[in-house]
């Protein structure tokens, strides 16, 4: 998608210009990018410049996902691969921007989740949601049920549980799957629910990318009082 490449170039230029980022890794780049002249930068950024880009043509919400780490190599020299291959619990900040009926940036630095909504009349992002948390109860599940036949047996059983009628637990639950991770996650953060992208035979480890999608969303989810898992562990 042309807009993917456009978003990548715009974000790359902005991050280089800020003066504290030594390099980036992007879903749109084959290799990590070293910012020449910014070797003293303390941070590296990993990003999905335009999540959900398959929805561009049908005018469905898309977004940007970012993950920030303090580099492990010494400042003053170019960044190295080890700076980008850190575990998710080493993130110093993470978040996303969702482009929909409004433009909103949701982020965490490990002290709760906060959201800023863009005010086009002022040209600035204004704090609109402070210390966001998942609702204590949620009745929405977000998963591509078109892949049901390929899901592990445990996931199939869970989906049937969600679809059973049980007044005491407000089942059946509501299925909401937009197809943009940012949009689905944002919906469940505000309304309550669960997002799943299980493994299939063709993708035994799932399709979500650990560095660009899973780690930043996991950081946000846990900071908002939720839980995250690869199916077996945190």
SVG drawing of the C-alpha trace seen along z (x, -y; Angstrom):
<svg xmlns="http://www.w3.org/2000/svg" viewBox="-31 -26 62 56">
<polyline fill="none" stroke="black" stroke-width="0.4" points="0.0,0.0 1.3,-3.4 0.0,-4.9 2.1,-2.3 5.2,-3.6 4.2,-7.2 3.5,-6.7 6.8,-4.9 8.8,-7.8 6.9,-10.5 7.4,-8.7 11.1,-8.0 11.8,-11.6 10.0,-12.8 11.8,-10.4 15.2,-11.3 14.4,-15.0 13.6,-14.7 17.3,-14.2 17.0,-11.4 16.4,-8.4 19.4,-6.6 17.6,-4.2 14.3,-2.5 13.0,0.9 9.8,0.8 7.5,3.4 8.1,1.6 11.9,2.0 13.9,5.2 16.6,4.2 16.8,1.8 17.6,-1.8 20.6,-3.6 20.1,-7.4 23.4,-8.9 24.4,-11.9 22.2,-10.7 24.6,-8.2 24.2,-9.9 20.5,-9.1 19.5,-7.0 16.5,-5.3 15.4,-3.0 11.8,-2.8 10.1,0.2 6.9,-0.5 4.1,0.7 3.6,-2.6 0.1,-1.7 -1.6,1.2 -4.7,2.5 -3.7,1.1 -5.8,3.7 -8.8,1.7 -7.7,-1.6 -9.8,-1.1 -13.0,-0.4 -12.5,-3.4 -12.2,-1.4 -10.1,-2.7 -6.3,-2.1 -3.5,-3.0 0.2,-3.3 1.8,-1.1 5.1,-2.0 7.4,-0.5 10.3,-2.4 13.5,-0.9 16.5,-2.4 19.4,-1.1 21.8,1.4 24.8,0.4 26.9,-2.6 25.7,-6.0 28.2,-7.6 28.3,-4.6 25.7,-3.4 22.9,-1.2 23.2,2.6 20.8,5.5 20.8,6.2 19.2,2.8 16.1,3.9 15.9,7.6 15.2,6.8 12.3,8.6 9.0,6.8 9.5,6.2 12.4,3.9 10.1,1.4 10.2,-2.1 7.1,-3.3 4.6,-1.9 1.4,-3.0 -0.7,-3.5 -2.4,-6.1 -5.9,-5.3 -7.2,-7.2 -11.0,-7.1 -13.8,-9.5 -11.2,-11.2 -7.5,-10.8 -6.3,-9.6 -2.9,-8.6 -2.9,-6.0 0.4,-5.4 2.1,-4.2 5.5,-4.7 4.8,-2.2 2.7,-4.5 -0.8,-3.8 -2.4,-4.3 -3.3,-7.8 -5.0,-9.0 -4.8,-12.3 -7.3,-13.3 -6.2,-15.5 -7.9,-18.9 -7.6,-20.0 -8.7,-23.5 -5.6,-23.9 -3.3,-21.5 -2.5,-19.8 -3.3,-16.6 -5.3,-17.2 -5.5,-14.9 -8.9,-13.3 -8.6,-10.0 -6.5,-9.7 -5.4,-6.4 -7.5,-4.3 -8.4,-0.8 -10.4,2.1 -13.9,2.3 -14.2,5.0 -16.6,6.9 -16.5,7.3 -18.8,9.1 -17.0,8.8 -14.6,11.2 -12.5,10.2 -11.2,13.0 -11.3,13.9 -13.8,16.7 -13.3,17.4 -10.3,19.4 -12.3,21.4 -11.6,24.8 -7.9,24.2 -7.8,23.1 -6.4,25.3 -9.1,27.4 -8.8,25.3 -9.6,22.1 -12.6,23.8 -14.0,24.8 -13.6,21.3 -15.4,19.8 -18.3,22.2 -18.3,21.1 -18.6,17.5 -21.6,18.4 -23.6,20.5 -26.6,18.9 -26.2,18.3 -28.1,15.4 -25.9,15.4 -22.7,14.6 -24.4,12.5 -23.7,15.0 -23.7,15.3 -21.0,12.7 -20.8,10.2 -18.4,10.9 -16.6,7.7 -13.8,8.1 -12.7,5.1 -9.5,6.5 -7.3,3.7 -5.5,4.6 -5.4,1.0 -9.1,0.6 -10.1,4.0 -7.8,3.4 -9.1,-0.2 -12.7,1.0 -12.0,3.6 -10.0,1.2 -13.0,-1.2 -15.8,1.3 -14.2,4.4 -13.4,7.7 -10.7,10.0 -8.7,10.0 -7.3,13.3 -5.1,14.2 -4.5,17.9 -2.1,20.2 -3.2,22.2 -1.5,25.0 -0.1,22.5 1.0,20.1 1.9,22.2 3.0,19.1 0.2,16.9 0.5,13.9 0.9,11.0 4.5,9.8 6.1,9.9 8.2,6.7 5.8,4.5 2.4,5.6 2.4,8.1 5.0,6.5 3.6,2.9 0.0,4.1 0.8,6.4 2.5,3.5 -0.6,1.3 -3.0,4.1 -1.2,4.9 -0.9,1.2 -4.6,0.9 -5.3,3.7 -5.6,6.5 -3.7,9.7 -1.8,10.9 -0.6,14.4 0.8,16.3 -1.6,19.0 0.7,20.7 2.6,17.9 2.6,14.2"/>
</svg>
